[in-house]
Amino acid sequence: MQNLTDLEKRINSELTTKINNTEIKHNQIYIEIDKDVLVDVILFLKTNKDTKFRQLIDITVVDYPEKNQRFKIVYLFLSHEFNQRLILSYFINENEVINSITSIFPSANWMEREVFDMYGVSFKDHPDLRRILTDYGFKGHPLRKDFPLTGHTEVRYSEDKKKVISEPVKLEQNYRNFDYESPWEGTKYIKEQTDNNEKKN
């Protein structure tokens, strides 16, 4: 099946009650579902002869801190056979646990761990749900929009203790002064020094 419109109709006819909305945008199909039907929908998309979305490209999350259902979970699929892409999404609350799809796509293992690490979203039946990008003792989830840009802790090498230490961030963003001038013109304080020196001479 090559036509996106036909493919959208086919998916809608087969998964009538399991799909909330479908749309074709940017030459891709966008599907919205509820989290409870995730496994059924993905199994259909992967195994049906008219879809064959057999590659999971990525799993990601969009954070909407102002909404009741804070996180939008997004799955990106590719059908090599039909050269088509599909984006599947659903919303969840902050502390909801969702189904892992590692039994359908083994490559989801690391992707789900990344989502867990960066956003704090937990996956049921995941074989090894641990942090994957941050350090073992890291607190918080860096890609949540309420996480401070400077983080809560900083890591540095201590000459006194002769080891790497972790300590609270002392930098206050409100009081930082940034110099946005072109490096070719020189910074303001160097210009002032140069002008003062020229006046003295």
Secondary structure, DSSP 8 states (H G I E B T S, - for coil): ---HHHHHHHHHHHSGGGEEEEEEETTEEEEEE-GGGHHHHHHHHHH-TTT---EEEEEEEEE-TTSSS-EEEEEEEEETTTTEEEEEEEEE-TT-EEE--TTT-TTHHHHHHHHHHHH--EEET-S----SSS-TT--S-TTSTTS-TT-SEEEEEETTTTEEEEEE----GGG-----S-TTT--HHHHHHHHHHHHH-
